[in-house]
Amino acid sequence: MKKKRCPKCGETKTLVAFHKSKGVRGGLCCYCKKCNSIYKKIHYTKNKEKRRAQFFKRTYNLTIKQYDKMLKQQDYKCAICRRHQSTFESRLGVDHNHRTLYIRGLLCRYCNSRLLRYLRDNKKCAVGLVKYLSKALKNDTNWK
């Protein structure tokens, strides 16, 4: 059975202990799976904000400063339910039109995934929802 030495931990292990890698000569990662996992965890925590900035730029063409400015303009609250971001486990998400990439605002996960999900960026659905709820607000005197 063929074996390979991991330069990180210095142990000689079977080839099953190494991830496959197309870009490397021999087709296997140089570090064993265990050492690779430890490295990735450390790298992940060190570069969290950098990865977040890259994600915003790649996905929404938005900088962290622009996100923070939007957050401040919304008084650090979800644009729909108006609950403060400190009441949520995760940051407010960027709500955008998936076709035009227009950024509408920052929403909590519930409002973004549950309320707006069913509109599917459809203008008729959005207008219909607003009309429907406006009519309900006028007619239902017990609704707070």
C-alpha positions in Angstrom: 0.0 0.0 0.0 1.4 3.4 -1.0 2.0 6.0 1.6 2.8 9.7 1.8 4.4 12.0 4.4 2.6 15.1 5.6 5.1 17.9 6.0 2.9 19.7 8.6 2.6 16.9 11.2 5.5 14.8 9.9 3.5 11.6 9.9 3.6 9.0 7.1 0.0 8.1 6.2 -1.8 6.1 3.5 -3.0 7.9 0.5 -6.6 7.8 1.7 -5.6 10.3 4.4 -5.0 13.0 1.8 -7.6 15.0 -0.2 -7.5 14.7 -4.0 -6.3 17.8 -5.8 -6.2 18.2 -9.6 -3.8 21.2 -9.6 -1.1 19.3 -7.7 1.5 16.9 -9.2 0.5 13.5 -8.0 -3.1 14.4 -7.7 -3.1 14.7 -3.9 -2.9 17.6 -1.5 0.4 17.9 0.3 -1.1 18.1 3.8 -3.1 15.3 5.3 -6.9 15.8 5.8 -6.4 16.4 9.6 -3.7 19.1 9.2 -5.6 20.6 6.2 -8.8 20.9 8.4 -6.9 22.6 11.2 -5.3 25.1 8.8 -8.7 25.9 7.2 -10.4 26.6 10.6 -7.6 28.9 11.6 -7.6 30.7 8.2 -11.4 30.9 8.3 -11.5 32.8 11.6 -8.5 35.0 10.7 -10.0 36.2 7.5 -13.8 36.4 8.3 -14.2 40.2 7.6 -12.0 40.0 4.4 -14.2 37.1 3.1 -17.4 39.1 4.0 -16.1 42.1 2.0 -15.3 39.9 -1.0 -18.7 38.3 -0.8 -20.5 41.7 -0.8 -18.4 43.0 -3.7 -18.8 39.8 -5.8 -22.5 39.3 -5.0 -24.0 42.8 -4.7 -21.2 45.0 -5.9 -21.4 46.6 -2.5 -18.6 47.6 -0.1 -18.7 47.2 3.7 -18.8 51.0 4.1 -21.9 51.1 1.8 -23.6 48.3 3.8 -22.8 50.1 7.1 -24.2 53.4 5.6 -27.5 51.6 4.6 -27.6 50.1 8.1 -27.3 53.5 9.7 -29.9 55.0 7.4 -32.3 52.2 8.4 -31.6 53.0 12.1 -30.0 49.5 12.5 -33.4 47.9 11.9 -35.0 45.5 9.4 -36.7 47.6 6.7 -39.9 45.6 7.0 -40.5 44.5 10.6 -38.4 47.3 12.1 -36.8 45.1 14.7 -33.3 46.1 15.8 -30.5 44.0 14.4 -29.2 43.2 17.9 -32.3 41.0 18.4 -31.2 38.6 15.6 -28.4 36.0 15.7 -27.1 37.0 12.3 -26.6 40.4 10.5 -29.3 41.9 8.4 -29.2 40.5 4.8 -29.1 42.5 1.6 -32.4 42.3 -0.1 -32.1 42.8 -3.9 -33.8 42.1 -7.1 -32.3 38.9 -8.5 -32.7 40.0 -12.1 -31.7 43.6 -12.0 -29.5 43.4 -8.9 -31.1 46.5 -7.6 -30.6 46.7 -3.8 -33.8 47.5 -2.0 -32.6 47.5 1.6 -31.5 45.4 4.5 -33.8 42.8 6.0 -33.8 40.2 8.7 -33.7 36.6 7.7 -37.4 36.1 8.4 -38.7 39.0 6.3 -36.3 38.3 3.5 -36.9 34.5 3.2 -40.4 34.1 4.4 -42.2 37.3 3.4 -40.5 38.3 0.2 -39.7 34.9 -1.1 -43.1 34.3 -2.5 -43.1 37.5 -4.5 -40.3 36.1 -6.7 -39.2 39.7 -7.7 -42.6 40.0 -9.5 -43.9 43.6 -9.6 -47.5 42.6 -10.0 -47.3 40.3 -6.9 -45.7 43.1 -4.9 -48.3 45.7 -5.9 -51.1 43.2 -5.3 -49.8 42.4 -1.8 -49.6 46.1 -0.9 -53.2 46.7 -2.2 -54.5 43.7 -0.3 -52.9 44.6 3.0 -53.9 48.3 2.6 -57.5 47.3 2.1 -57.3 44.9 5.1 -55.8 47.7 7.3 -58.7 50.0 6.4 -61.5 47.4 7.0 -60.1 45.5 10.0 -60.4 47.9 12.9 -59.1 45.3 15.4 -55.8 44.8 13.6 -52.9 46.5 15.4 
